[in-house]
Amino acid sequence: MAMSITEECISCGVCESECPNNAISEGEDTYIIDTALCTECEGMDDGPQCVGVCPVECIVPLAE
């Protein structure tokens, strides 16, 4: 599964540098997560590192 950034994103950019897979980049209006690269930090950390640093809690599991 992968994570997703909601429209509540304030484009602060703190999540981008936290991603060990370089799956997060700046989009047109908000930051975006490349679902092909996102592993939810499985095998690297206890959970998605981007979620822990997001000040507005807009990073959520991707809905299937």
N, C-alpha and C positions, 0 to 999 in steps of 0.2 A: 504494500500500500504506500501511498505518498501523502504528503501534506499539501495544503492549499492556502493561499492568502486571500482573505475576504476583502470586500470593498471598503472596510473600515481602516485599511492600511493608511498610515499617515506619511509613507515614503521616507521614513527616517533613515533607513539603510542599515540599521544595526544587525539585522538578520543575515545579510549577505556575507559578511566576513565570518560568521559563525558556522556556515555550512561547509562540512568537510568534503562534500561532493561537488561543490561549485554549481549547485542546482538552482540557486536563487540569483536573480538578476533584476535590474530596474526595467520595468515595463513602461508603457505610455502614461498611465495614471497611478499605478501602484507597483510594488515589487511583485514578481511572479516566480513560481517554482516550476522547474522543468520536471514533470512527473517521471520521465524516463531516467532521470539522474537521482531523484530523491529516494532514499532508502529508510527514511525516518531515523537515520543514524544507527540503525540496527547493526550490532556487532562492533560498534565504535564507542558508543556511549549508552547511558541508561535510558535515553529518550531523545527526541528531536531537540537539538541544541538551539534552533531558531525560536522555538516556542518559549524557552526560558528567558530569552532576551527581549522579546517583543513587548514594548511598553503599552500597547493597546489590545493585546491578546487577540490578534486577528489571524493567527496561523492555526488552522484546524485540519483534522484528517480529511482527505479528499472523499467526497461523497461518491458512492458507486452508482 
